[in-house]
């Protein structure tokens, strides 16, 4: 499962707490003057820096993704060997805060901070978790050598300068602390040729990558993170690559379940992933995007298309004081 080179078996019988003097804005502040566009709602703070909506549908999509990724990791929230007592944990791009909440429940002695551009997190949360609004694509203002663990998930297409981002992460981690990043690829593939060059999935992949490049925030961090983390000075850089089927077409029971959840994730996500980039960056009209999305929805329901994409999890350790000496 964790090898990117192993074919997925096909089911042939399947049918259709500290103060920060920074730019951080408390979630109690007025950051809810949202941008409404083409029937979706977008963040107000640092408007336009992120292409994903932050409405109820987007929250549902993020929570489905959390279930999917946790399922892939066999119920685990992370892979890094952080030990039993991480003191301070930072969840970058926390979204609905579901990962941070689950982590805080599991590690009651940890102080967990989730940070995002949008204040869409719940207020009824464990005592040891809090949420902040900030743009982590700008210079981080947390204290140096502070966190035991920095967790990142789903920041593809969100950062212009990844080396600067990783330098900030390195600086705020305590010596010996861990960073982990989990990202998906955006271009569906197949091992049996069912995703042809003219398939809607192939077009989706090409257009998505083009939009990301023109936006100035690449969508390929899933395959770049390992090298960039090593270049930033991290040690013990480890990568796990998973192939996630889109749909329940695998005859492997576990992969079939993952595939069904992933199909749901895509069905909920394709408009959120594409609408702002297609209209703002590529110049498409709203109606053109909807026609395109109708083709994608049809493709997602095609049982003869055995598509998958990659899910890369990379973790690494900041050298301890002895190794830095």
PyMOL commands that set and color helices and strands:
alter all, ss='L'
color gray80, all
select helices_A, chain A and resi 56-72+98-106+162-172+200-215+221-231+253-281+286-300+321-324
alter helices_A, ss='H'
color red, helices_A
select strands_A, chain A and resi 25-26+35-37+40-42+88-92+111-116+129-133+147-153+173-184+235-245+308-317
alter strands_A, ss='S'
color yellow, strands_A
deselect
rebuild
show_as cartoon
